[in-house]
């Protein structure tokens, strides 16, 4: 199978993981990126003009006449390029800010014209008026494992006599709301018996992030919008407590996890950070839920996805039929959220990517059987 990937930033770590895993499964991929300066690893478009996105379309149009089997738009603002090319079936994957942000209307419009849609959480699926597969990006559980906190702090040169709060995003990203995180830590710093330090960690190699996760006392997420934040899943895999605003699927992921909290107010976030930092009963029990989520019924969900992807109403391009797919939308969203694996169990092949392969293969097969490909 040959897939044409569209993505704002090919350096995104979860996009790279997706490409690597699909490649290991025999998927031949070519990636086209938006011209101009890239900003952040999740594809946010700060600093990119509409003209930069428009400049991508001629390349997509030309590539659509090559012998690709389908085009996979990763992130909503690459979706118009995918649905406007005339030749290939389309899979659109939305990441979170592309649906809940300023240009969410673009993503919503394009999902109506796609053959298949992948989102990160049930909340995202509920925003759409077409069926969507809920398949969060995977986490490498072989890389993100618990390790002795003292050893991790020594490796980073962090002091033992302070509380360490981890903020794993660039401070300048408005959607992550660093000023709120800084305000929360300032509040907590005056309440505990030791100093509290806020660490903003960005731009470090991904294989070093487990060290930061294991050295920290708590992960703080103050985002205004998210889909299914990988930082939360990675923290859970390292048994690091998480305190977060109520965004994306975080509330479901932290359900029943000790020392971890979802809060809406500054006072609640500060109290939760203080409680998590001062805990005396060890780190959180986050890894078992992470493992149980990743060990979901992958085979069943793959078969379910295959059946849904190959419904009779899929034409080669799916343009007219996808606009009329409204059958039991909310119940289907719940079913997909329950059946699709949430994160990966191994470095080589996170289970969610297996389902992605099935989606891509089913779209290709549908196009072939209806005379769209030779």
BELKA-V927843 format. One record per helix or strand. SS is the DSSP state (H for helix, E for strand). FROM is the first residue (numbers start at 1). TO is the last residue. Records with the same first field share a line. If there is no record, write none. Layout:
SS = FROM-TO + FROM-TO
//
This chain:
E = 2-7 + 28-33 + 70-74 + 89-93 + 116-119 + 133-134 + 162-167 + 195-200 + 218-221 + 242-245 + 261-263
H = 13-24 + 50-63 + 76-84 + 97-100 + 104-113 + 122-126 + 149-156 + 174-176 + 178-189 + 206-215 + 230-237 + 250-254 + 266-277 + 286-294 + 298-309 + 319-322 + 329-339 + 351-369
//
